[in-house]
């Protein structure tokens, strides 16, 4: 093999023993999980809002941002369930660039995955201990989910991972909702197949064990736009797209808890972060014109941080994304209140 085996990582249980979740935090997560599931089941008509930085890059700024969400959540709690994004892994199309805090807890230092594993658990723990939020993370590496499984309430499987069998089968064994994004090609049948796989029971290999999953009834769709054969981006959040997805769900009678969360950034906005404001409002407008769309749309996903836009790796602006551009805090706060008024 053309690899150097540098160091063996901790066992996930060892990391959990080093940084154990408190009883109070476990109860907070249990309540957060209940509220999220109630929305996806249709028991609650609240809207899920998965919101936060494109990538977590430094603990102080990320927790500062999450702390700002806490009083906002209290003001909109009758309309919105906020799930902060703490995305600690960054998928890279070519493999180059910042790969997230798991790889580099200090973005300008050399990769150190052992430090990264510990840093991301500490950060997720502080989010729930200090602010009561059990957050969302992207499952870029399925075998790493167990490091955070007692702390997070939502998992996203990205557009580049959704066709991978290990991601699908691992999603089927998680006890929190998993959003399956449409692939970069935009083929919705691929996304629907991933949801079907994630909702089923499977026997497979996980962390060198033969395991059997129970199936995840809360696996659901995330629409994020797509890129065609010529490199041009196309949105898929419009009314017609949502109606198409509603029809596909109606034909897939074996799927439980039909749901979609619309990603307002990525190919839906062509990464023009300010467009997220308009897109969020358009999606809510669409829900008022069809009962099927209203029942299907369970939430929105927005990339937001303290400062507008993005900066290069090594930039010195506190709370400004070093990956995709994000909506700044002032605009974010205003948008959350507007979404609550429109719900």
Secondary structure by P-SEA (a helix, b strand, c coil): cccccccccccaaaaaaaccccaaaaaaaaaaaaaaaaaaaccccbbbbbccccccccaaaaaaaaaaaaaaaaaacccbbbbbbbccbbbbccccccccccccccccccccaaaaaaaaaaaaaaaaaccccccccccccccccccccccccbbbbcccccccaaaaaaaaacccbbbbcccccccaaaaaaaaaaaabbbbbbcccccccccccccbbbbbccccccccbbbbcccaaaaaaaaaaaaaacccccbbbbbccccccccccccaaaaaaaaaaaaaaacaaaaacccbbbbbbccccccccccccccccccccbbbcaaaaaaaaaaaaaac
